[in-house]
Amino acid sequence: MSMEKMPISHCINCSAEVKATYCSECGQKADVNRIKWKVLLSELNQRLLGLDNKFARTVKDLTIRPGRVVKSFIKGNRVKYINPVGYLFILSTVYVLAISMFNVDMVAFTKDVGSMWRSETSQAVEAEGFQKMLMGNMKILSFGLIPFFSLGAYVVFRKKGYNLLETSVLIFYTHAHPLVLSFLTLLVYVVFGVSVNSYVFFVTILYFAFACTSFYEGNKAANFAKGLLSYLLGFLFFGFVIVAFAVLLAVIDKELFMAMFPRKH
């Protein structure tokens, strides 16, 4: 039995002629339903929770086989998984929104990190400043560190045949995925008042090294060790840039330098 042809219509988004279920120009669905709870929940599940099952699949596969996800994306499969930049953006956005929604005291939640920024004389002021800095610049910090760790991994694994941009795919995925754990530790803190956030940093390093064992060919133990080394190298690159920036700032604007890097008496 031959299939009944769909009536010709025009896309409500781009006005192109539509002869199928979706517009061939922009992807807009031809048959649009009225806004009802059933339709709204269905689209919510598809776009936010399901993302055509890409989000759930990306989370699962990055947990158990991160190397396969990275290789799949590098080889050209752009449909199976969420792209690495989008994955980092989605998780960092959800994490920041959760912090705001639960009104989490970030100084208490990140007490081990926060203690490095507090002094005995200005604890309350600097704690508040640290909280605002972390809340307001988390996305910038997440994306800003990517080039340094990409360069570190590229230098250490340069003989494996991947260029710098391909290496950055690994870095984006492996820096984004631990945010799932960060979100879970945030929920633990909200529900039970117990902060285990300090362990996320070490898990992130170990997870990256684990991803290197399945992404790069060769001896897994050697790749794991090189992964740890490349992570350290990324921090060194970042530290070098910070020191260079501080020196340049001290030369150009000494007052601003003293305000950003106050001396402790």
Secondary structure, 3 states (H helix, E strand, C coil): CCCCCCCCEECCCCCCEECCCECCCCCCECCCCCCCHHHHHHHHHHHHHHCCCHHHHHHHHHHHCHHHHHHHHHCCCCCCCCCHHHHHHHHHHHHHHHHHHCCCCHHHHCHHHHCCCCCCCCHHHHHHHHHHHHHHHHHHHHHHCHHHHHHHHHHHCHHHCCCHHHHHHHHHHHHHCHHHHHHHHHHHHHHHCCCCCHHHHHHHHHHHHHHHHHHCCCCHHHHHHHHHHHHHHHHHHHHHHHHHHHHHHHHHCHHHHHHHCCCCC
